[in-house]
Amino acid sequence: MNFDITALVPELFFFCVVLALMIQSLGNKEWKPPVERWLPFGACAAFFVTITGFHLHGSMFWDVYKVDLMSQFFKIAITFGFYVTVLNASRQPTLDEGKRADYYMLLGFSTLGLMLLASSVELITIYLALELASYSMYAVIPLRAKSKGAAEAGVKYIMFGAVATALALYGLSYIMASQHTTYIAELMNKSWSFADQPMAVVGLSLFLAGMFFKLALFPFHFWCPDVYQGASNETAAFVATMPKMGAIVVLCRLAVLLKPGLEITTILAVLGALSMTFGNLSALAQTDIKRLLGFSSVAHAGYIMVGLVSGTPEGLGAAAFYGLAYLVMNLLVFWVVCRISTDGRNLQLSDLNGLYKKAPVLAFSLAAGAFALVGLPPTMGFMGKFFLITSAWDHGYNWLVITLVVNSAIAIYYYLGLFRHAFTEETAPGKVAAPDNGWFASAGAGMLAAAVLLIGMVPAPLFNFAINAGKTLYGITVHLGGGGH
Amino acid sequence: MLDFGYPVLTILIAFPLIAACGLFFLRAPQVVRYYTMAVSLIECLLAVPLLGFKLNAEFQFVEQIDWVHQWGLQYYLGIDGISILMVLLTIAVLPLCVMCSWTYIGKREKEFHFCLLFMTSAVLGVFCALDLVLFYVFWEAMLIPMYLLIAVWGGDDRRYASLKFFLYTLAGSTLLLAAIVAFRVTGGTFSIPELMDMNFSFRFQFWAFLAMALAFAIKVPMFPFHTWLPAAHVQAPSAGSVILAAVLLKMGTYGFLRFCLPLTPAASEYFAPMMIAISIVSILYGGAIALGQTDIKKLVAYSSVGHMGFVTLGIFLFNQRGVEGALFQMLNHGIVTGALFMMIGAVYERSHSRDIKDNMGLGKYLPAFMFFWGMMALASFGFPGTNGFVGEILVFVGAFQKSTIIGMFCVPGALLAAAYMFRVSLKMAWGKPSKAAKWRDLNAREWIYLSIPAVFVFWIGLAPAPFFNIIDPSVDKLLNDFDKRKVASVESEQPMQTAAQDVLDVLAGKK
C-alpha cells in the first residue's frame, strides 16, 4: 500500500468544508455567521484547490482508489458544479430558514461522494461511493417547504434509486462470481463476450443499470422529469447535473472493458439511441421548463453513450468533455430559471415571454445555454457533440452517430422554444413576479454564458486534458504539459 | 502566407461583430442607425486590400492557425476567384441594408442592427473558411440572427415563417455535419484544400454528396425544399429579405461549388442528371408560381426559386460557360433581387400593402421609383445590356453545349421570367392608382441605395470583362481538377452494390 496524502488534498479540503457544514447544522441555528456568508468562499477555495491538484496521481488503499487525470478532470468539474450550485441556492426562496445548513451539508456530502466516485477503480468502492452520493440526495429532494410535489418526487427518487442500486449490487455479485475480481484493471484483461462469460456480461449489464439510473438513461429515466418538476429549482439544478458527473466518470472507467462489437456494447449503443430519441420526442410536448430539461437530459445521456461505445481513448475523452459541457450548459440554464422564478414557482415556457426586455443579460445567457444544448456553434455543446461524433464515426456504430445527428435536428424545436419565448414574444402585463435583475444574477449568468461560448471557441486546452485522461484509462502514458502540440 | 502583412479576412469577419457589441452602449435609435452606417462604411474600407487579389486560381489572403490540435481543427481562411465576389457582395450589401431599414424598422433598433452586423460576420466567415468545421461554425452561426430578423421584425405570420426557416435549414445542415466528420475520418483532415487533392472511393462520395447536397439544396433552395423561402421572404423585413436573397441563398450554391464538385466529383457526375432535372423543375415551377402571385414580395420570392435554379443548373453542367454563368447569376441575383426587395420595402412604407392592386399607377406619381423598378425588372429576366443577360446567356450556352434538350427545357424559364416581370411592372406602372397620388417619390436616401445596384447592373451588363478575369482561373482549375478526378475515382472502384446493402454497411461502419 503506497499512501500519499498529498494526492488526496482536494478531497480532504472538501471534506473539511463539509465537516464545517456538519458542525454548523448540528449547532444552534442562531449561530453566526449564516452559512451563505462563508460557504461560497469555501466552495470556491475547494474548486481552486482541485484545479491546482490536476496533475496529482497515485494509487492507494490497496489500489481501489486511483488519482489520475480522469479523476482530476471530473473532480474539477464536480467542485465547480458545487460552487455554482451553492451560489445558485444561496437565494433559494422555498427553503425553511432553519434547514439551510442541513441542506448544504447534504449537498456537500453528496458532492464528496461524487469526488470519491471519480477516483474509484474497484467495483465495491464504486458502489460505496455511489451510495454516499445518493443517500444525501434522497433527503435533499423533498426539502421544499410545504409542497406535495416535492414529497412525491422524493419518494420516486428513493424507490427508483433503491431498485437501481439493488440491481447494481446483484450485478456486482455476478461479476465477482464469474470473473473472480472486482478491480477494473484486472477486469480489463478478461473476456466480456456473452459466449465466454454469460454470467459476467449479465452482471455487468445490471451493474451498469445502477449508473444508468443516475444518468437517467432510457429506460431508467422515469424518475427524472418528475423529480426535476417536484424538487425546488435550485435542488433540481444540482440533481440534474452533479450525479450525472459521477455516473459519467464511472461509465468512462467501465467503458474500457467495452470493445465495439461486443453484445454489451451493442446494448449500450441501442439504449443510447433509444434514450436520445425518446428523450427528445417527449421533450417536444413539454411546457414546464423543468420537465422539458428533464426529458432533454435523457437525450443527453444518450449522446454520451456515443463516445463510450467507440472503444477509443478519444471517445472517452469526448464523453468526459461532453459531460463537462453538459454540466456547464445545464447550470447556466438552471441559473437563469432560478433567477426568473424569484418566488420559487415552477416556470412554464410562457413565463419567459418578454425576458429580453425585463432582463437582457439573463435572456442572452439563456439563449447561449439553449443553443449550447442544441449543439449550435460556437458553443461548448457544439464542440462536445462534434468530438463525440468524430470519435465514434467508423468504429462500428455509424448508425448511432446518424441517430445522434438526426436527434439534434429534433431537439432544435423545443430548445428554440426557450429562445423564442424569451426574445420574440411580448409579456402579458402584470402576470408574474419580475425576474431578479440584480448584479449577482446578471454576473453569474453572464460568466457562465461566457464560459459556454469561450470554451466553445477555444476548446483545445480542456479537450487536451480530457483526451489525455482518456488515454490514461487505456494505460497509454501521457506527458503532462505536452498537450499534444 | 499573408499577402499584406496583416490578416485582412480575419479583420473583415471580426470587425462587424466587435463593432456590433458597441451598439449596446448606445441609446437613441437615430444614433444606432448612424453608428451602424459608419461601421458598414468602415467595413467597406477595410475590404480595400482585397483589390490586391491576384488573378490566379490560388487561395489568397490565407491565414492558418491551429485551433484544436488533437482533432486537426484549424482556423484556416482564404479566398479564391469563386469566393471573392461573394465576399465583396456581402460587404457591399451591408450599407444598403442599413439604409433601406432606416425608417422601416421602428422597434428594437439596437438589436436589429446587431443582428445585421452579426449576420455579415457569419456570412463572410462562410465564404472565407477553408476548414470544414470552421465553415460549419459560420454556416450555423448565421441562423440565429436571421431567425431573429424574421421572428421579431417580420410581418403578421412571422412566427411560423421564422420557425420553418430555422427548422428546415438546421435539419438540413445536421447531415452536413455528419458528412464533415466522415471526410475527416476518411481523409484524415478538415482542411478543404488538402481534401481537394484526395481521391475518395465512389461509395464514400455517393453518401457524402447526398448528405451535403441536401443541406445545400435546402439553402439554395431547390424544388422541393423551397417551401421555407416564400414564407421567410414575405414575412422578413426588407433588410432581412435583401440579405436572404443577396447572400444567404448563395451559401447553398457556393457549397455546391466549393464542396460537392471538388470533393465528390464522381458522385457529382453521377447525380448531375438528377440535379439538372431538379434545377429545370425549379426554374419552371418558380416561374409558373410567380406568374400567379398577387403579392409583389411573394412574386419576387418565387422568382428567386427560378433564378437560383439557373445557378444550380449552371453548376451541374460541368462546363466552363455553365459554371461561369452560375457564378455570374449568383452575383446578379444578389444585386438585382436585393434591389427589388429594397424597392418593395420602399413602396410598402408608402402603401402598407404588398398587394399589386394597392401599388398601381406609380408611373405617373413615382417616376423615379418606376425607373429603377423597370431597370431591375429588365435585369431580372435577363434583358440584353443588363447583368442578368450576361449570366443567363452563359448558362444557356452551357446548357446547349451539354445537350440541346436541356437547353430547350430552360428556354421557357426565361420566357416565364419575362412574363411575370412584365405583368407586375405593367400593373405597377400604368394600373389604376388607388392611393399613389398622395405618395412622394424617392427621397435622397432611397436614390442612393438604389443607384449603387443600378451601377452594377450596367457595369456587369456592358463590360463584364473584369469579372471574368477574376473568376476564370478558378473556374478553369475547378473544372480541370473535376475532369481528372472524377475519372480517377470511378476507375479505382468496383461498380456500386445495391443501395440498400450500402446503407446497411455505412450504418454499421463497414465501408
Interface residues (C-beta under 8 A of the other chain):
Chain A: P260 E314 Y356 A367 F371 L376 P377 P378 F382 M383 F386 F387 I389 T390 W393 D394 H395 G396 Y397 N398 W399 V401 I402 V405 V406 S408 A409 I412 Y413 L416 R420 F423 T424 V458 P459 A460 F463 N464 I467 G483 G484 H485
Chain B: D66 W67 V68 H69 Q70 W71 E111 V133 Y136 V137 F138 E140 A141 L143 I144 Y147 L148 A151 V152 R158 R159 S162 L163 F166 L167 L170 A171 T174 L175 L177 A178 V181 A182 R184 V185 T186 V506 L507 A508 G509 K510 K511
